[in-house]
Amino acid sequence: MKIGISCHHTYGGSGAIATELGKALAMKGHIVHFFSKEAPFRLGAFSRNIFYHAVDVMHYPLFDAPFYSLALASKIAEVAYYEKLDVVHAHYAIPHALSAILALQILEDKCAESKCFKLATTLHGTDITVVGADRGMQDVVRLAINKSDGVTAVSGYLKEETVRMFHPTKEITVIPNFVDTSLFFRSPKQDVCEQLGIRDEKIIIHISNFRPVKCIGDIVRIFYAVSQRTNAMLLLVGDGPERSEAEILVRQFGIVERVRFLGKLVDIVPLLSVSDVMLMPSNAESFGLAALEAMACGVPVVATMAGGFPEFIVSGQHGYLLAPGDVEGMTEKTLLLLSDHDHWLECSEACVRQAKRYETALLVEQYELYYTRLLDEK
């Protein structure tokens, strides 16, 4: 098949999954064309089956916002027509699915007998819970969903939220996020510890785009309480709007020497391989890819009973799930994992086994079957 993938290029779960999906499809012989403003952060080396198309955006003084959605639609239409794409897979309803729908309209007179391509849209969360929750955007999101040929969601939770909020006419298929366990596995290296100044400390890690929903302040508060009772270090990987407030809080608590702000990193396996616990106190999470990747590396997760977490994390087996905002409870569970090595080892091994149920190959096969079903529909 010839498949177009439209996604965000920036740090985050949706871009990571879209890129890993495209790379896996290319490895299986499919031709994959990526559309984004810049090369997706996990794209890495190119292969003969992967093509990247930069979306060049015109800026015009009369308008406050750039024409990204329109430029994306034009680029999709151009490539779809000349490369004869079978499927365009939009990751996010807004703007990617909407741009693909416009691309189909651009091509109407060139594909008189049938659609030039089938449109598959994957909902990742923010397009529903944030953009879709805005009253001014609800009808636009609903249009993007209903005009797609097929719609998938990364968790049962997200599917239920979408149905509750939009009452779509399209059936939504759940295909969860995935992890490549041939890349994500525990392989601790001493040089990583030396570079970070780690000696005998327990390592707590968090990876995200530092948006308000990630509750970075709670992470700092939990770590502060943990650090008063055990020798520990906190690794914060990523960047975003909440970083500055987190840095201020770290200074106020006097734990600057125990916290490392590492910024956006592509290769996170070395850090996960030396970590003991991942903290994910999010208020909402459509799936939680960072947690699954941590589990593949044998890192138990202390997270919230929010969104998609309960669909792959069993509290007491793979770490613990608590109510959002329960800083005290998360502190106690983190300390339990750090102080009881036998319990930690049991959870760590269970995490690895659970992650294998979300192996890339298994889920990519589901997407292949989904594309085939769309193409078979008249």
C-alpha positions in Angstrom: 0.0 0.0 0.0 0.9 3.6 -0.4 0.2 5.4 2.8 0.3 9.1 3.8 0.8 10.0 7.5 0.0 13.5 8.7 1.2 14.2 12.3 2.7 16.7 14.7 6.5 16.7 14.4 7.0 17.9 18.0 7.7 16.0 21.3 4.7 14.0 22.4 3.0 10.6 22.2 0.9 11.2 19.1 3.9 12.2 17.0 5.9 9.3 18.4 3.3 6.7 17.6 2.6 8.1 14.1 6.3 8.1 13.3 6.9 4.6 14.7 3.9 3.3 12.9 5.1 4.7 9.6 8.6 3.3 10.1 7.2 -0.2 10.9 4.9 -0.1 7.8 7.9 0.9 5.7 9.9 -2.1 7.1 7.0 -4.3 5.9 7.3 -3.0 2.4 4.6 -0.3 2.3 5.5 3.1 0.8 5.0 5.8 3.5 4.8 9.6 3.0 5.0 11.8 6.1 3.5 15.3 6.1 4.4 17.7 8.9 5.9 21.2 9.3 9.3 19.7 10.2 10.7 16.2 10.2 9.0 14.2 13.1 11.3 14.0 16.1 11.5 10.2 16.0 11.9 9.8 12.3 15.7 9.3 12.4 17.4 7.7 9.4 15.4 7.5 6.2 14.8 4.3 4.3 13.9 3.7 0.6 10.2 3.3 1.5 9.9 6.5 3.6 9.4 10.0 2.1 9.1 13.2 4.1 7.2 16.3 2.7 7.7 19.5 4.6 4.6 21.7 4.8 5.8 25.2 3.8 3.5 27.8 5.4 2.9 31.3 3.9 2.7 34.2 6.4 0.6 37.2 5.5 0.4 40.3 7.6 -3.4 40.6 7.3 -4.0 37.5 9.3 -2.9 36.7 12.9 -2.3 33.0 12.2 -0.3 31.2 9.6 -2.0 29.1 6.9 -0.7 25.7 8.2 -4.0 23.8 7.7 -4.5 25.1 4.2 -0.8 24.5 3.2 -1.1 21.0 4.7 -4.3 20.3 2.6 -2.5 21.5 -0.5 0.5 19.3 0.1 -1.6 16.2 0.8 -3.6 16.8 -2.4 -0.5 17.2 -4.4 1.3 14.1 -3.1 -1.8 12.0 -3.0 -2.5 12.7 -6.7 1.0 12.2 -8.1 2.0 9.4 -5.8 -1.4 7.6 -6.0 -1.8 7.2 -2.2 -4.2 4.6 -1.1 -4.7 5.8 2.5 -4.0 9.1 4.3 -3.7 8.5 8.0 -4.4 11.7 10.0 -3.1 11.7 13.6 -5.5 14.2 15.3 -8.8 15.3 14.0 -7.7 19.0 14.1 -5.9 20.0 12.0 -4.8 16.9 10.2 -8.1 15.1 9.4 -9.7 18.4 8.5 -6.8 19.2 6.1 -7.1 15.8 4.5 -10.8 16.3 4.0 -10.1 19.6 2.2 -7.4 17.7 0.1 -10.1 15.3 -1.0 -12.3 18.2 -2.1 -9.4 19.7 -4.0 -9.0 16.4 -5.9 -12.7 15.8 -6.6 -12.5 16.8 -10.3 -9.4 14.7 -10.7 -10.8 11.5 -9.1 -14.3 11.5 -10.7 -15.1 7.8 -10.3 -14.0 7.4 -6.7 -12.1 9.0 -3.8 -8.4 9.6 -4.5 -7.6 8.1 -1.1 -9.4 6.7 2.0 -9.0 8.8 5.1 -8.2 7.1 8.4 -8.2 9.4 11.5 -6.7 8.4 14.8 -7.8 10.4 17.9 -5.0 10.8 20.4 -6.7 12.8 23.2 -6.0 16.5 23.0 -8.1 16.9 19.8 -11.1 15.6 21.9 -10.5 16.6 25.5 -8.9 20.0 24.9 -9.7 21.3 21.4 -13.0 19.4 21.2 -14.0 20.7 24.7 -13.9 24.3 23.3 -17.5 25.2 22.3 -16.2 27.1 19.4 -14.4 24.1 18.0 -16.9 21.3 18.7 -18.7 21.3 15.3 -15.3 21.4 13.5 -14.1 18.4 15.4 -17.4 16.6 14.8 -17.1 17.3 11.1 -13.5 15.9 10.9 -14.6 12.7 12.7 -17.8 12.1 10.6 -16.2 12.9 7.3 -13.3 10.4 7.8 -13.7 7.0 6.2 -12.6 5.4 9.4 -11.8 6.5 13.0 -9.6 4.9 15.6 -8.9 5.9 19.2 -5.8 5.0 21.3 -7.9 3.8 24.3 -11.3 2.7 25.3 -11.5 5.8 27.6 -10.9 8.1 24.6 -13.5 6.3 22.5 -16.1 6.7 25.3 -15.3 10.4 25.7 -15.6 10.9 22.0 -19.0 9.2 21.8 -20.2 11.1 24.9 -19.1 14.5 23.6 -19.8 14.2 19.9 -22.2 11.4 19.2 -20.4 10.6 16.0 -22.0 8.8 13.1 -18.8 6.8 12.5 -17.9 3.7 14.5 -14.7 4.2 16.4 -12.2 1.3 16.6 -9.8 1.1 19.5 -6.2 0.4 18.5 -4.0 1.1 21.5 -0.5 2.6 21.5 2.4 0.3 21.2 6.1 -0.1 22.0 9.0 -1.8 20.2 10.4 -4.1 22.9 13.5 -4.8 20.7 14.5 -1.1 21.4 12.8 -0.5 24.7 14.4 -2.9 27.2 16.4 -2.5 30.4 20.1 -2.1 29.6 21.8 0.0 32.3 25.1 1.6 31.4 27.5 2.9 34.0 28.5 5.9 31.8 25.0 7.3 32.0 25.2 7.3 35.8 28.6 8.9 35.7 27.4 11.6 33.3 24.4 12.4 35.5 26.4 12.2 38.7 24.4 9.3 40.0 26.0 7.2 42.7 23.8 5.2 45.0 20.7 7.3 44.7 17.3 5.9 43.7 16.2 7.4 40.4 12.7 8.7 39.8 11.9 9.8 36.2 9.1 11.7 34.4 8.9 12.2 30.7 6.3 14.5 29.0 5.7 17.8 27.2 5.2 19.6 30.5 1.7 20.8 29.7 -0.6 21.7 32.7 -2.5 18.4 32.5 0.8 16.6 33.4 0.8 18.2 36.9 4.6 18.8 37.0 4.2 20.7 40.3 2.8 17.5 41.9 5.8 15.6 40.7 8.2 18.1 42.4 6.1 17.9 45.6 6.1 14.1 45.6 9.8 14.0 45.0 10.5 16.5 47.7 8.6 14.4 50.2 10.4 11.2 49.0 13.8 12.9 49.2 13.3 13.7 52.8 13.1 10.0 53.6 15.5 8.4 51.1 18.5 9.2 49.0 16.9 9.9 45.5 17.3 11.9 42.3 14.6 13.2 40.0 15.1 13.2 36.2 12.7 15.5 34.3 12.8 14.8 30.6 11.0 17.1 28.1 10.0 20.7 28.0 6.9 22.9 27.9 4.9 25.7 29.5 5.1 24.3 33.1 8.9 23.9 33.2 9.6 27.4 34.6 7.2 27.0 37.5 8.7 23.6 38.2 12.2 25.2 38.3 10.9 27.8 40.8 9.4 25.1 43.0 12.6 23.1 43.0 14.5 26.1 44.1 12.0 26.9 46.8 12.2 23.4 48.2 16.0 23.5 48.2 16.4 20.4 46.1 18.3 21.8 43.1 21.1 19.4 43.5 18.7 16.4 43.4 16.8 17.4 40.3 18.0 17.2 36.7 16.1 19.1 34.0 17.3 17.3 30.9 15.1 18.9 28.2 13.8 17.1 25.1 15.7 13.9 24.3 15.0 11.3 21.6 16.9 8.4 23.0 15.3 7.9 26.4 16.1 4.2 26.9 19.5 4.8 28.6 17.6 7.0 31.2 14.8 4.5 31.7 17.3 1.7 32.1 18.8 3.4 35.3 15.4 4.5 36.7 13.6 2.9 39.6 10.1 4.5 39.4 8.2 6.6 36.8 5.9 9.3 38.1 2.8 10.2 36.0 0.3 12.2 38.2 -1.7 13.5 35.2 -5.2 14.9 35.6 -6.1 13.3 32.3 -4.3 10.9 29.9 -5.7 9.5 26.7 -3.3 6.6 26.9 0.1 7.3 28.4 2.8 6.1 26.0 5.7 7.2 28.2 4.4 5.0 30.9 4.2 2.0 28.6 7.8 2.6 27.3 9.0 2.8 30.9 7.3 -0.5 31.7 9.1 -2.1 28.7 12.3 -1.0 30.4 11.2 -2.6 33.7 10.3 0.6 35.4 7.2 0.4 37.7 4.8 3.4 37.3 3.1 5.5 40.0 0.3 7.2 38.1 -3.3 8.3 38.4 -6.6 6.5 37.8 -7.1 8.8 34.9 -7.9 8.2 31.3 -6.2 5.2 29.7 -3.8 4.3 32.5 -6.1 1.7 34.0 -6.3 -0.1 30.7 -2.7 -1.3 30.8 -1.5 -0.6 34.4 -2.8 -2.9 37.2 -2.4 -1.2 40.5 -0.2 -3.4 42.8 1.2 -5.3 39.8 2.8 -2.8 37.5 3.1 0.0 40.1 0.2 1.9 41.6 -2.7 4.0 40.5 -4.1 6.7 42.8 -6.6 9.6 42.5 -5.4 12.7 40.7 -4.0 15.2 43.2 -3.2 12.5 45.8 0.4 13.7 46.5 0.6 12.0 49.8 -0.6 8.6 48.5 1.8 8.8 45.5 4.6 9.6 47.9 3.9 6.6 50.0 3.6 4.2 47.1 6.8 5.6 45.5 8.7 5.0 48.8 7.3 1.5 49.1 8.7 0.6 45.6 12.0 2.2 46.5 12.4 0.6 49.9 11.2 -3.0 49.1 13.5 -4.5 46.5 11.7 -7.8 46.2 8.4 -6.0 45.6 10.1 -3.7 43.1 11.6 -6.6 41.2 8.2 -8.4 41.1 6.6 -5.2 39.7 9.5 -4.6 37.3 9.2 -8.1 35.8 5.4 -7.8 35.5 5.9 -4.5 33.7 8.1 -6.1 31.0 5.6 -8.9 30.5 2.7 -6.5 30.2 4.6 -4.3 27.7 5.1 -7.3 25.4 1.3 -7.4 25.0 1.6 -4.0 23.3 4.4 -5.0 20.9 4.7 -2.9 17.8 4.3 -5.7 15.4 1.0 -6.8 16.9 -0.6 -3.4 16.7 0.9 -2.4 13.3 -0.8 -5.6 11.9 -4.1 -4.2 13.3 -3.6 -1.0 11.4 -2.8 -2.9 8.2 -6.0 -4.8 8.5 -7.9 -1.6 9.2 -6.5 0.1 6.1 -7.4 -3.0 4.0 -11.0 -2.9 5.3 -11.3 0.8 4.4 -10.0 0.1 0.9 -12.5 -2.8 0.5 -15.4 -0.6 1.3 -17.2 1.0 -1.6 
